[in-house]
Amino acid sequence: MTETSWDVVIIGAGASGLMCAATAGYQGKKVLLLDHAPKAAAKIRISGGGKCNFTNLEVRPANFICSNPHFVKSALSRYPSSAFIELVERHGLEYEQRELGKLFCKARASDLIQILRTECDWAGVTVQVNTGIQGVTFNESAGFTVLTDSGMVSSAKLVVATGALSFPKLKATGFGYDLAKQFGLKVIKQSPGLVPLVFSGKWHERFAELSGLAMDVCVTAGEKSFKEAVLFTHTSLSGPGILQASNYWQIGEKIEVNLLPDVDVYQSLLDLKQSGGGLTKFLNQYWPKRFTQMWLEVHPLEDIANASNEALKMHAEQITHWALYPEKTAGYDKAEVTLGGIDTDEVSSKTFEAKKQAGLYFIGEVLDVTGQLGGYNFQWAWASGVACGLAL
Ligand SMILES: Cc1cc2nc3c(=O)[nH]c(=O)nc-3n(C[C@H](O)[C@H](O)[C@H](O)COP(=O)(O)OP(=O)(O)OC[C@H]3O[C@@H](n4cnc5c(N)ncnc54)[C@H](O)[C@@H]3O)c2cc1C
């Protein structure tokens, strides 16, 4: 790094930082993009099982959690998923559509990183990885000074795109929150999101025995319900339905699982009583046998032919409103995202500039914006990166 003076320094060469850098570079800005990790965009590389669910065909503000639900509207409408799709198509990326409008790379997520790196090259961005950041100062005449492992750099504008706390092994840090506080910005308490839920005692043991099973159910936490799969693992409940619900679950609260969301369970049990059919056989039509066995051990219904309608109603209720009390989440090591972050009231929703510090910008997941599962988090990174890049 021989140059020390830049129009823009961006800290964090992840999804939002790369997008912002290319956009600013195309505006004719001299941009330096710094990251302390050995490679750019580590999360893109491993996301979506190595295929990266990079956006969704339908992105709505309701797909995001933010203290101010209006905050995301401007950037998302100015850079919709169709704009990102158009970008990757221009680069010839082969992608596939999966359930609920999710788009994934067909071959590998690193193809997407290559596209973003190419955009940065074309836009004349200097990308420097393996560079630790020791501190940032600001004064009116010199602008921002960033002290790095390999020397000092200065710029009139500084963009913080350092992401959030999820996956510390990928070099995730709370750097952005500390910097925001240094400049007097309010930061909302963080917690792991899109994360497996952990149970204690008997449920922990039962779920461990069911490890490997997946079931299509509907999971509710708070006011939100998600009709998606649940996966039993040795240590937790996981799968898309649980990850989605985890964003809305609070410690001490229950989650509720409808184990047969497409069946009129009470009516089916009445029919079964009438026809003299067996409950195990009925449940095995829908559930893995191991789950049915566990279910009937915990909720025995001995003799369906002689059971009262009241007892059938109660059993149906147990199946459709199975209340579970997780002990905790599996933590940031397993969380795809981080809830909370820099209070969006502190930055402009159009430019992402801090209201209390001209020239300082925050984009991506470091903000108090969290998407649901389905490519929304990357879409937020692209959209906030572009909006900020255009404003620099
Ligand atoms: C396992 C996993 C799978 C995921 N899958 C999906 C998916 O399929 N679809 C989806 O939409 N979202 C997914 N996400 C979420 C998505 O990856 C993030 O929301 C998105 O990457 C956030 O972009 P960002 O630019 O804000 O931060 P990041 O992409 O995390 O980038 C932040 C960058 O800042 C750097 N950095 C951090 N601290 C410092 C520091 N102190 N000094 C210098 N550099 C620093 C990091 O090294 C990193 O390169 C997944 C996340 C994980 C963990």
The ligand as a Tripos MOL2 file, in Angstrom:
@<TRIPOS>MOLECULE
LIG
   53    58     1     0     0
SMALL
NO_CHARGES

@<TRIPOS>ATOM
      1 C1        -22.8540  -19.6920    7.4600 C.3       1 LIG1
      2 C2        -23.5930  -18.5320    6.8890 C.ar      1 LIG1
      3 C3        -24.4080  -18.7220    5.7860 C.ar      1 LIG1
      4 C4        -25.1410  -17.6530    5.2610 C.ar      1 LIG1
      5 N1        -25.9110  -17.8640    4.1650 N.ar      1 LIG1
      6 C5        -26.6120  -16.8440    3.6300 C.ar      1 LIG1
      7 C6        -27.3600  -17.0250    2.4420 C.ar      1 LIG1
      8 O1        -27.3090  -18.0940    1.8070 O.2       1 LIG1
      9 N2        -28.1000  -15.9550    1.9980 N.ar      1 LIG1
     10 C7        -28.0940  -14.7380    2.6320 C.ar      1 LIG1
     11 O2        -28.7860  -13.8190    2.1670 O.2       1 LIG1
     12 N3        -27.3400  -14.5320    3.7280 N.ar      1 LIG1
     13 C8        -26.5960  -15.5410    4.2280 C.ar      1 LIG1
     14 N4        -25.8110  -15.3190    5.3280 N.ar      1 LIG1
     15 C9        -25.7630  -13.9600    5.8970 C.3       1 LIG1
     16 C10       -24.8100  -13.0850    5.0350 C.3       1 LIG1
     17 O3        -23.6060  -13.7830    4.8590 O.3       1 LIG1
     18 C11       -24.5350  -11.7580    5.7300 C.3       1 LIG1
     19 O4        -25.7220  -11.1350    6.1060 O.3       1 LIG1
     20 C12       -23.7510  -10.8390    4.8030 C.3       1 LIG1
     21 O5        -22.5230  -11.4320    4.4500 O.3       1 LIG1
     22 C13       -23.4940   -9.4970    5.4820 C.3       1 LIG1
     23 O6        -22.7150   -8.7210    4.6350 O.3       1 LIG1
     24 P1        -21.7570   -7.6010    5.2380 P.3       1 LIG1
     25 O7        -21.0250   -7.0190    4.1110 O.co2     1 LIG1
     26 O8        -22.5120   -6.7140    6.1410 O.co2     1 LIG1
     27 O9        -20.7600   -8.4260    6.1920 O.3       1 LIG1
     28 P2        -19.7700   -9.6090    5.8320 P.3       1 LIG1
     29 O10       -20.1120  -10.2190    4.5340 O.co2     1 LIG1
     30 O11       -19.7390  -10.4470    7.0440 O.co2     1 LIG1
     31 O12       -18.3770   -8.8880    5.6580 O.3       1 LIG1
     32 C14       -17.7190   -8.2450    6.7070 C.3       1 LIG1
     33 C15       -16.2480   -8.1920    6.3720 C.3       1 LIG1
     34 O13       -15.6180   -7.3520    7.3490 O.3       1 LIG1
     35 C16       -14.4050   -7.9480    7.7420 C.3       1 LIG1
     36 N5        -14.0870   -7.4710    9.0770 N.ar      1 LIG1
     37 C17       -14.7530   -7.7140   10.2170 C.ar      1 LIG1
     38 N6        -14.1450   -7.1250   11.2490 N.ar      1 LIG1
     39 C18       -13.0580   -6.4920   10.7460 C.ar      1 LIG1
     40 C19       -12.0400   -5.7240   11.3230 C.ar      1 LIG1
     41 N7        -11.9850   -5.4970   12.6470 N.pl3     1 LIG1
     42 N8        -11.0550   -5.2340   10.5200 N.ar      1 LIG1
     43 C20       -11.0860   -5.4790    9.1810 C.ar      1 LIG1
     44 N9        -12.0240   -6.2060    8.5760 N.ar      1 LIG1
     45 C21       -13.0150   -6.7150    9.3580 C.ar      1 LIG1
     46 C22       -14.6700   -9.4360    7.6820 C.3       1 LIG1
     47 O14       -13.4580  -10.1640    7.5440 O.3       1 LIG1
     48 C23       -15.5790   -9.5460    6.4600 C.3       1 LIG1
     49 O15       -14.8520   -9.7960    5.2840 O.3       1 LIG1
     50 C24       -25.0600  -16.3640    5.8650 C.ar      1 LIG1
     51 C25       -24.2080  -16.1800    6.9530 C.ar      1 LIG1
     52 C26       -23.4760  -17.2380    7.4620 C.ar      1 LIG1
     53 C27       -22.5660  -16.9970    8.6450 C.3       1 LIG1
@<TRIPOS>BOND
     1     1     2 1
     2     2     3 ar
     3     2    52 ar
     4     3     4 ar
     5     4     5 ar
     6     4    50 ar
     7     5     6 ar
     8     6     7 ar
     9     6    13 1
    10     7     8 2
    11     7     9 ar
    12     9    10 ar
    13    10    11 2
    14    10    12 ar
    15    12    13 ar
    16    13    14 ar
    17    14    15 1
    18    14    50 ar
    19    15    16 1
    20    16    17 1
    21    16    18 1
    22    18    19 1
    23    18    20 1
    24    20    21 1
    25    20    22 1
    26    22    23 1
    27    23    24 1
    28    24    25 2
    29    24    26 1
    30    24    27 1
    31    27    28 1
    32    28    29 2
    33    28    30 1
    34    28    31 1
    35    31    32 1
    36    32    33 1
    37    33    34 1
    38    33    48 1
    39    34    35 1
    40    35    36 1
    41    35    46 1
    42    36    37 ar
    43    36    45 ar
    44    37    38 ar
    45    38    39 ar
    46    39    40 ar
    47    39    45 ar
    48    40    41 1
    49    40    42 ar
    50    42    43 ar
    51    43    44 ar
    52    44    45 ar
    53    46    47 1
    54    46    48 1
    55    48    49 1
    56    50    51 ar
    57    51    52 ar
    58    52    53 1
@<TRIPOS>SUBSTRUCTURE
     1 LIG1         1 GROUP 0 **** ****
